[in-house]
Amino acid sequence: MVRNAIRIVCNSTKNKVMYFFRNKPKEWKELPSDSPLLRSDYTNTLFVDSAKDILIKIDEIYNIKNKGIDVFFEGTTEEYEILLKTVEEVLPERNIHCKEGKIKIAIVGKKSVGKSLLIEGIESLYGITYQKIECDGYVRYSDNSDSVNFYEIAGIDIGKEKVEKAFDTLKKISEEIGLSAIIYCVSAITGKVESMEKEFILRIENDLGVTKVIIVLTMCYMDDIQRIIDIIKNRLNEIEIFPVLSKEYKTCLKDKHGATIVIEKFGLEDISQFIFGEI
């Protein structure tokens, strides 16, 4: 007996819930446009407020004759606990199996913008070490429990062909395994988003169906960071921007005692809060 599989992805910061179904080749696909689950009652909401209604609707659509359904859930620990409690209290006999899905984050951007440093900074924040696996067009980083995977897409280079290759790699990962979030890195040293990058980011938002898409402004060791953020916001409305310094930066300046002035790393906690829901 074939069980259906549904993937629920929550973004509590934007009051959004997204749904995907797994097809026969085991790829995650967006729901058809006429699916009742795409009504605003089930998508523009906090999962903690609508868990009961959402699960009843999923059971109604995908668990006909109680054949069973697997629910892969990506969200905060609190949301997952509410999922389990709701299934137990509301649908105890409906053969619903829940699994807390892996958190899968793609990191993309032009060459030398600090993608690897960002991952290393998150490693340091949590005191863990990711194992690196070289793949075609990207590097996969996995923790020991394989509960978190980072996908560092090869740096975007000048030329339409290189841009398309990066997007195709990102699209393939998204379709085959699903993505929890996409981080687009922009260097504060250049402080700008080119037209090619703007188009790339908009394609990510419009075509890949990922609820969490953010810009991380890397290498933030200069003084006019807010000005740079304002410039980027003018080009890309609605996308959240996180300034970060992934590794401490030693300046060429000295304090009154003659010691080198060091700018401490910052911003990693905010990014982790956005992605994981908690530190």
Stockholm file with secondary structure:
# STOCKHOLM 1.0

chainA/1-279         MVRNAIRIVCNSTKNKVMYFFRNKPKEWKELPSDSPLLRSDYTNTLFVDSAKDILIKIDEIYNIKNKGIDVFFEGTTEEYEILLKTVEEVLPERNIHCKEGKIKIAIVGKKSVGKSLLIEGIESLYGITYQKIECDGYVRYSDNSDSVNFYEIAGIDIGKEKVEKAFDTLKKISEEIGLSAIIYCVSAITGKVESMEKEFILRIENDLGVTKVIIVLTMCYMDDIQRIIDIIKNRLNEIEIFPVLSKEYKTCLKDKHGATIVIEKFGLEDISQFIFGEI
#=GR chainA/1-279 SS CCCEEEEEEEETTTTEEEEEEECTTCCEEECCTTCGGGSHHHHSSCHHHHHHHHHHHHHHHHCGGGCCEEEEEESCHHHHHHHHHHHHHHCTTSCEEEEECCEEEEEEEBTTSSHHHHHHHHHHHHTCCCEEEEETTEEEEECTTSCEEEEEECCBCSSHHHHHHHHHHHHHHHHHHCCSEEEEEEETTTCCCCHHHHHHHHHHHHHSCCSEEEEEEECCCSSCHHHHHHHHHHHSTTCEEEECBSSCEEEEEECTTSCEEEECCBSHHHHHHHHHSCC
#=GC SS_cons         CCCEEEEEEEETTTTEEEEEEECTTCCEEECCTTCGGGSHHHHSSCHHHHHHHHHHHHHHHHCGGGCCEEEEEESCHHHHHHHHHHHHHHCTTSCEEEEECCEEEEEEEBTTSSHHHHHHHHHHHHTCCCEEEEETTEEEEECTTSCEEEEEECCBCSSHHHHHHHHHHHHHHHHHHCCSEEEEEEETTTCCCCHHHHHHHHHHHHHSCCSEEEEEEECCCSSCHHHHHHHHHHHSTTCEEEECBSSCEEEEEECTTSCEEEECCBSHHHHHHHHHSCC
//
